[in-house]
Amino acid sequence: MAVALVVVAAGVSLGLWAASGGDAGSTGSEARSSQGATAAAPPDQAPEAAPTPSPTRSYPLSEAPRTIPAVRDHEPARGPGWQPEKGNRVVVDDPALADEGRLVASELGMAYAGEKDDKKAGDLRLALNGDKGANPESYTMTVRGGRVEIDGPSDAGVFYGTRTLKQETHDGGTAPEGVVKDEPAKPQRGFMLDIARKNFTAGWIEDRIRELGDLKFNQLGLHFSDDQGFRIESSSHPEIVSQQHLTKAQVRKIIDLARSRHITIVPEIDSPGHLGAVLDAHPDLQLRTAQGSPVQGAIDISKAESARIVDDLLNEYADLFPGGPWHLGGDEYQALTRSNPEASFPQLAAAAREKYGSGATVADLTTGWLNDRADTVRKHQRVPRAWNDGFFRGTSVQAAKDIQVAYWTGKEIGARAPLEYLEAGRKVINYNDEFLYYVLGEPQTFVYPTGQRIYEQWTPRVLRGTAAVPARYDGQILGGSFAVWCDLANSQTESQVAAGIRMPLRATVQKLWDPDRPELSWAQFRALADRLG
């Protein structure tokens, strides 16, 4: 009887030490079988002492990884998780993933081994899963058996999986055992930078691209032409380029870096307003009132040469910048801020009547200008977008249906609520200036946005003010963009801008990746951001 009690006690002890869920070591059921075999020993034979196995750890169910943006779904499992080790391999199942493989190998201090079919302890494997019906930016990451596999329907999805893994293992962290299934809610997750009013160095822009890539942003807007400057080298019109500017070689390097992070550059040459730098070199094209007074930044759209010079630039830079979206601007054309544009600018009124008929207005002519510029970029397979105050109600000429609305304001003359654009079937990108505008020097009523306000109050459906548009329009809202405008360019240095936008960027991408109420409080989210660097 004493022997039996010892065996039972030993079985309980083994059950406490045993691993669960199929991990190494004896399971509880195996321990019970061992007990049964010992108890069944013949009565005339003294039972042998049961072997004492080496204890193995019992792992709790893993917890979801803490990343920015947060992963959408995590299936927990039991196990030690995974950490990168020097000498372990990054392997791929398709040569299309070579760039992603080399990048993450260098970041994690591992060896890139290329295409391999075998499996080794510690491997990180990247794979394309061929799921054509899935969100192309989705991915699955499986941490099991001392290895990691990240697969997705495209190289972009796989790249985002490597960003999650990079954050999980940051500063000695461990990727938790289990399966992450993740995808963004919105296909356009942008950051827009005004390099026209303030010259930003190429190195600073490259640093932002690395930051954006790690946060799973996928667009960088460059507003490089405005009244204060034209900041990219030009071969078609070198006379308009500011002394401080990016060379095309620097831009190509920026584009290549962005491509490696699956970020598309969205160029913007704003017109027919905000063309002061162009007009400084071509004063004959500046819009003038009936009394001959020049209008700041506005080009005279009644002149054929005005269209030619802008189209020259659009065609030139379409050859430089790859990718789909193209921002045409279209905002704040000062001719339309007058109480009677037709009387103030008779040349524009005459051109409108000549082109569109006797009842045509200056707003019709301006809409026609936008459509003509859209035609120019469309020939380069670009998708045009324009600021919402470049669309006018009550005109006989309508903006082309495929011009997407970059909604930023509801303060302009004749302002329209976001619903008007959505009800008309237009696709919209959210640039809500009450949440997403970082305007240097805080002119007018602007204040620097806080990450906390974005995190707690904004979603992609909050296009104006703080009220969300109805959920039925969610599919028409393609995403959003945080924007830095440099109205008072010397108010902050580059490093101050980088520090000021750090948390707003993280809050913005969290809500673009998953607009639901975040699991973490703002204090927890900020602490996580500080830990991840």
C-alpha positions in Angstrom: 0.0 0.0 0.0 2.9 2.3 0.8 4.4 1.6 -2.6 1.1 2.4 -4.3 0.9 5.8 -2.5 4.4 6.7 -3.6 3.5 5.9 -7.3 0.4 8.0 -7.2 2.3 10.9 -5.6 5.0 10.6 -8.3 2.3 10.7 -11.0 0.8 13.9 -9.6 4.3 15.5 -9.5 4.9 14.5 -13.1 1.5 16.0 -14.1 2.5 19.3 -12.7 5.8 19.4 -14.6 4.6 18.0 -17.9 4.2 20.2 -20.9 0.8 20.7 -22.4 -0.6 21.0 -25.9 1.8 18.6 -27.7 5.1 20.2 -26.4 8.1 18.1 -25.6 8.0 15.9 -22.4 5.5 13.6 -21.0 1.8 14.7 -21.2 -0.6 14.1 -18.4 -2.2 11.1 -20.2 1.3 9.5 -20.7 2.0 9.9 -17.0 -1.3 8.1 -16.2 -0.4 5.2 -18.5 2.9 4.9 -16.7 1.1 4.6 -13.4 -1.2 1.9 -14.7 1.7 -0.2 -15.9 3.5 -0.1 -12.5 0.3 -1.0 -10.6 -0.2 -4.1 -12.8 3.1 -5.7 -11.8 2.8 -9.4 -10.8 2.2 -9.7 -7.0 5.1 -12.1 -6.6 7.5 -9.7 -8.2 8.7 -6.6 -6.5 7.9 -3.6 -8.7 10.9 -1.7 -10.1 11.2 1.9 -9.2 9.6 4.1 -11.9 12.2 6.1 -14.0 12.4 9.7 -13.0 12.1 11.9 -16.2 13.8 15.2 -16.6 11.3 17.9 -15.8 10.1 20.0 -18.8 8.6 23.5 -18.7 4.8 23.9 -18.8 4.1 26.9 -21.0 1.0 29.1 -20.5 -1.0 30.0 -23.5 0.7 32.8 -25.4 -0.5 36.4 -25.4 -1.1 38.5 -28.5 1.9 40.4 -29.6 2.1 44.1 -28.7 2.8 46.0 -31.9 1.9 49.3 -33.7 -0.5 49.0 -35.3 -2.0 46.2 -33.3 -2.5 42.9 -35.0 -6.1 42.1 -35.8 -6.2 38.4 -34.7 -3.9 36.1 -32.7 -4.5 32.4 -32.0 -2.6 31.6 -28.9 -0.6 28.4 -28.4 1.8 26.9 -25.8 5.5 27.1 -26.4 8.6 29.1 -25.9 8.1 31.5 -28.8 10.9 32.6 -31.1 13.9 34.9 -31.0 16.3 35.6 -33.8 19.8 34.2 -33.4 22.9 35.0 -35.2 23.6 32.3 -37.8 19.9 31.2 -38.1 18.5 31.5 -41.6 15.9 33.6 -43.4 14.7 31.5 -46.4 12.1 32.2 -49.1 9.9 30.1 -51.3 9.8 32.5 -54.2 12.5 34.8 -55.7 10.0 37.7 -55.6 10.5 37.8 -51.8 14.3 38.2 -52.0 14.2 41.9 -51.1 12.0 41.3 -48.1 14.2 38.4 -47.0 17.4 40.3 -47.2 16.0 43.3 -45.4 14.6 41.4 -42.4 17.8 39.2 -42.2 19.9 42.3 -41.9 17.6 43.9 -39.4 17.5 40.7 -37.2 21.1 39.8 -37.5 20.3 36.5 -39.3 21.8 34.9 -42.5 19.8 35.3 -45.7 19.9 31.8 -47.4 17.7 32.4 -50.4 15.3 29.8 -51.7 15.4 26.6 -49.7 13.0 23.6 -49.3 14.5 22.1 -46.1 13.6 23.1 -42.6 16.1 24.0 -39.9 15.8 25.0 -36.3 15.4 28.7 -35.9 14.4 29.4 -39.5 12.3 32.3 -40.6 10.6 31.4 -43.8 8.8 33.8 -46.1 6.2 32.5 -48.6 3.6 33.5 -51.1 0.4 31.6 -50.5 -1.4 32.2 -53.8 -4.6 33.3 -52.2 -5.9 35.6 -55.0 -9.2 36.3 -53.1 -7.5 37.7 -50.0 -6.6 41.2 -49.1 -3.3 41.7 -50.9 -1.8 43.3 -47.9 -2.8 40.5 -45.5 -0.4 38.0 -44.0 -0.3 35.1 -41.6 2.5 34.5 -39.2 3.0 31.2 -37.6 5.4 30.7 -34.6 5.7 27.0 -33.9 8.3 24.4 -33.1 11.2 26.9 -32.9 10.5 28.3 -36.4 8.5 31.2 -37.9 6.7 31.3 -41.2 5.2 34.4 -42.7 3.0 34.0 -45.8 0.7 36.3 -47.7 -0.9 36.7 -51.1 1.7 39.3 -52.1 5.1 40.5 -51.3 3.5 43.6 -49.6 1.6 41.4 -47.1 4.7 39.3 -46.4 6.6 42.6 -45.8 4.0 43.7 -43.2 4.4 40.4 -41.5 8.2 41.0 -41.2 7.4 44.4 -39.6 5.3 42.7 -37.0 8.1 40.2 -36.3 10.7 43.0 -36.1 8.6 44.8 -33.4 7.9 41.6 -31.5 11.6 40.9 -31.2 12.8 44.4 -30.7 15.4 44.8 -27.9 15.5 41.1 -27.1 11.8 40.5 -27.2 10.2 37.1 -28.1 7.6 36.5 -30.9 4.8 34.6 -29.0 3.9 31.1 -30.0 0.7 30.9 -32.1 -0.7 32.3 -35.3 -1.2 35.9 -36.2 -3.8 36.7 -39.0 -3.6 40.3 -39.9 -4.8 42.8 -42.6 -5.4 46.5 -42.8 -8.9 48.0 -42.8 -7.9 50.7 -45.3 -5.9 50.3 -48.5 -4.4 53.9 -48.4 -2.4 54.8 -45.3 -0.6 58.0 -46.0 1.8 60.7 -44.7 2.0 64.0 -46.7 4.9 66.3 -46.5 5.1 69.9 -47.7 8.6 70.2 -49.1 7.7 73.3 -51.2 7.4 75.8 -48.4 10.3 74.2 -46.4 13.3 72.5 -47.8 13.7 69.0 -46.2 16.9 67.2 -46.8 16.9 63.9 -48.6 18.3 62.1 -45.6 15.5 63.3 -43.4 12.9 62.1 -45.9 14.6 58.7 -46.1 14.5 58.4 -42.3 10.8 59.1 -42.4 10.3 56.4 -45.1 12.0 53.8 -42.8 9.8 54.9 -40.0 6.7 54.8 -42.2 7.5 51.4 -43.5 8.0 49.9 -40.0 4.5 51.3 -39.1 2.9 49.8 -42.2 2.1 53.1 -43.9 2.0 52.7 -47.7 1.9 56.2 -49.2 4.1 59.3 -48.9 2.7 62.4 -50.5 5.2 65.0 -51.7 3.8 68.5 -52.2 6.8 70.0 -54.0 5.4 73.1 -55.8 3.8 76.1 -54.1 4.2 79.9 -53.9 7.3 79.7 -51.7 9.3 77.2 -53.8 9.6 74.5 -56.4 11.8 71.8 -54.9 12.7 69.1 -57.5 15.1 69.5 -60.3 13.4 70.1 -63.7 14.7 69.5 -67.2 11.6 70.9 -69.0 11.6 74.2 -67.0 14.8 74.6 -65.0 14.0 78.3 -64.6 11.3 77.6 -62.0 13.4 75.5 -59.6 14.3 76.9 -56.2 18.0 77.2 -55.1 17.4 74.6 -52.4 15.9 71.5 -54.0 16.2 67.8 -54.5 18.1 66.5 -57.5 16.5 63.8 -59.5 19.2 61.5 -58.4 18.2 62.1 -54.8 14.5 61.6 -55.7 15.3 58.3 -57.4 17.1 57.1 -54.3 14.1 58.1 -52.2 11.8 56.3 -54.6 13.9 53.1 -54.5 13.9 53.2 -50.7 10.2 53.7 -50.6 9.6 50.9 -53.0 11.6 48.6 -50.8 9.2 49.4 -48.0 6.1 49.1 -50.2 5.5 52.8 -50.1 4.1 54.6 -53.1 5.1 58.3 -53.6 2.1 60.5 -54.4 3.4 63.6 -56.2 1.5 66.9 -56.1 1.9 69.8 -58.4 -0.9 72.0 -57.2 -2.8 74.1 -59.8 -4.3 76.5 -60.8 -3.6 78.1 -57.5 -0.4 77.8 -55.4 1.8 78.3 -58.4 3.8 81.2 -57.2 7.2 79.7 -57.7 6.3 78.9 -61.4 4.9 82.4 -61.9 8.0 84.1 -60.5 9.7 82.9 -63.6 6.7 83.5 -65.8 5.0 86.7 -64.6 3.1 87.0 -67.9 1.0 84.0 -66.9 -0.1 85.4 -63.5 -3.8 86.0 -63.1 -4.7 89.7 -63.0 -7.9 91.4 -62.1 -9.8 93.7 -64.4 -7.8 96.6 -62.9 -4.5 94.8 -63.6 -3.7 93.8 -60.0 -1.8 90.4 -59.8 -3.4 87.6 -57.8 -1.0 85.7 -55.6 -0.2 82.2 -56.7 -2.9 82.0 -59.3 -2.2 81.2 -63.0 -4.4 82.7 -65.7 -6.3 79.7 -67.0 -7.6 81.6 -70.0 -4.2 81.4 -71.6 -3.1 78.3 -73.6 0.5 78.7 -72.4 -0.6 78.3 -68.8 -1.9 74.8 -69.6 1.2 73.9 -71.6 3.6 74.7 -68.8 1.7 72.8 -66.2 1.3 69.8 -68.5 5.0 69.9 -69.3 5.7 69.5 -65.6 3.1 66.8 -65.1 4.5 64.8 -68.0 8.1 65.2 -66.9 7.4 64.1 -63.3 5.1 61.2 -64.3 8.3 59.7 -65.9 10.2 60.2 -62.6 7.6 58.9 -60.1 6.2 55.4 -60.5 2.9 54.4 -59.0 -0.8 55.0 -59.4 -2.1 58.0 -57.4 -1.4 61.6 -58.6 -2.5 64.7 -56.6 -3.6 67.6 -58.8 -4.3 70.0 -56.0 -7.1 72.2 -57.3 -7.7 74.1 -54.0 -7.9 77.8 -53.2 -7.9 79.3 -56.7 -8.2 82.9 -55.7 -10.4 83.9 -58.6 -13.2 82.0 -57.0 -12.9 83.8 -53.6 -14.3 87.0 -55.2 -18.0 87.9 -54.8 -18.4 88.2 -58.6 -15.6 86.3 -60.3 -17.0 87.1 -63.8 -16.8 90.8 -63.1 -13.4 90.6 -61.4 -11.8 88.5 -64.1 -13.5 89.2 -67.5 -10.8 87.3 -69.4 -11.8 84.1 -67.5 -15.5 84.7 -68.0 -14.9 85.2 -71.8 -12.8 82.0 -72.0 -15.5 80.1 -70.1 -18.2 81.2 -72.5 -16.1 80.4 -75.5 -15.3 76.9 -74.3 -18.5 75.8 -72.6 -21.3 78.1 -73.9 -23.0 81.3 -73.1 -24.1 80.4 -69.6 -20.7 79.1 -68.5 -18.9 80.6 -65.4 -15.4 80.9 -64.0 -16.2 77.9 -61.8 -17.0 75.9 -65.0 -13.7 77.0 -66.6 -11.8 76.0 -63.4 -13.5 72.6 -63.3 -12.5 72.2 -67.0 -8.9 73.0 -66.0 -9.0 70.2 -63.4 -10.4 67.7 -65.9 -7.8 68.6 -68.5 -5.0 68.0 -66.0 -6.6 64.7 -65.0 -6.5 63.8 -68.7 -2.8 64.5 -68.7 -1.9 62.2 -65.8 -4.4 59.6 -66.9 -2.3 59.0 -70.0 0.4 57.9 -67.7 -2.0 55.4 -66.0 -2.3 57.6 -62.9 -5.4 57.9 -60.7 -6.1 61.6 -60.1 -7.1 63.1 -56.8 -7.8 66.7 -55.8 -8.6 68.7 -52.7 -12.3 68.9 -51.9 -12.5 72.7 -52.4 -11.5 72.1 -56.0 -15.0 70.6 -56.6 -17.8 73.1 -57.1 -21.6 72.7 -56.8 -24.0 74.1 -59.4 -21.6 74.1 -62.3 -22.6 72.9 -65.8 -19.1 71.3 -66.2 -18.7 68.4 -63.7 -15.4 67.1 -62.4 -14.6 63.7 -63.9 -16.0 60.8 -61.8 -12.7 59.1 -61.3 -11.1 62.1 -59.6 -10.8 61.1 -56.0 -11.6 63.6 -53.2 -8.9 64.5 -50.8 -11.2 65.9 -48.1 -9.5 68.4 -45.8 -11.8 71.3 -45.1 -15.3 72.5 -44.6 -14.4 76.1 -44.3 -14.2 77.3 -47.9 -16.7 79.5 -49.7 -19.6 77.3 -50.6 -18.4 74.5 -48.4 -20.0 71.1 -48.8 -20.4 68.4 -46.2 -18.5 65.1 -46.8 -21.9 63.4 -47.5 -22.3 65.4 -50.7 -19.2 63.8 -52.2 -20.1 60.3 -50.9 -23.7 60.5 -52.0 -22.4 61.4 -55.5 -20.5 58.1 -55.5 -17.0 59.6 -55.2 -14.1 57.9 -53.5 -12.6 59.9 -50.6 -9.3 60.1 -48.8 -9.5 61.5 -45.3 -7.2 64.5 -44.6 -9.4 66.0 -41.9 -7.6 69.2 -41.0 -9.0 69.3 -37.5 -7.2 66.0 -36.6 -4.5 65.3 -39.2 -2.9 68.7 -40.1 0.4 69.6 -38.5 0.9 73.2 -39.6 4.2 74.7 -38.7 3.8 77.8 -36.5 0.2 77.1 -35.8 -1.2 80.0 -38.0 -4.9 81.0 -38.1 -6.8 78.5 -35.9 -4.5 75.5 -36.3 -2.9 73.8 -33.3 -0.5 70.9 -33.4 -2.5 67.7 -33.4 -2.0 65.2 -30.6 -1.7 61.5 -31.0 -4.1 61.1 -28.1 -6.9 63.0 -29.8 -6.5 61.0 -33.0 -6.3 57.7 -31.1 -9.4 58.4 -29.0 -11.7 60.4 -31.2 -10.8 60.0 -34.9 -11.6 57.2 -37.4 -11.5 57.2 -41.2 -15.2 57.9 -41.2 -14.7 61.2 -39.3 -14.1 63.4 -42.3 -15.2 66.7 -40.8 -15.5 67.8 -37.2 -15.9 64.8 -34.8 -19.0 63.1 -36.3 -18.6 60.0 -38.4 -20.4 59.6 -41.7 -22.8 56.6 -41.9 -21.2 53.2 -42.0 -22.7 52.5 -45.4 -20.2 54.8 -47.0 -17.2 53.2 -45.4 -16.2 51.4 -48.6 -15.9 54.7 -50.4 -13.4 56.0 -47.9 -10.1 54.7 -49.2 -8.1 55.7 -46.2 -6.4 58.7 -44.8 -3.3 60.8 -44.6 -1.5 62.7 -41.9 -0.1 65.9 -43.3 2.7 68.3 -42.4 2.3 71.8 -43.8 5.0 74.4 -43.6 3.2 77.7 -43.6 5.7 79.2 -41.2 8.7 77.2 -42.3 11.2 78.3 -39.8 9.0 77.6 -36.8 10.5 74.2 -36.3 13.7 72.4 -37.3 13.6 69.0 -39.1 14.3 67.2 -35.8 11.5 69.1 -34.1 9.1 68.1 -36.8 10.1 64.5 -36.5 9.6 64.6 -32.8 6.3 66.4 -33.1 4.7 64.0 -35.5 6.0 60.8 -33.9 2.9 59.9 -31.8 0.4 61.4 -34.2 1.7 59.1 -37.0 1.4 56.1 -34.7 -2.1 56.9 -33.7 -3.1 57.6 -37.3 -1.9 54.3 -38.6 -3.5 52.4 -35.7 -6.9 53.8 -36.7 -6.3 53.2 -40.5 -5.2 49.6 -39.8 -8.1 49.0 -37.4 -10.7 51.7 -36.8 -12.3 49.9 -33.9 -11.8 51.1 -30.3 -8.2 50.2 -29.5 -7.6 47.6 -26.8 -4.9 49.7 -25.1 -5.5 52.9 -23.3 -3.6 55.9 -24.6 -1.1 55.7 -21.7 -0.4 52.0 -22.6 -0.1 52.8 -26.3 2.3 55.6 -25.6 4.4 53.4 -23.3 4.4 50.7 -26.1 5.6 53.3 -28.6 8.4 54.3 -26.2 9.4 50.7 -25.7 9.5 50.0 -29.5 11.5 53.1 -30.2 
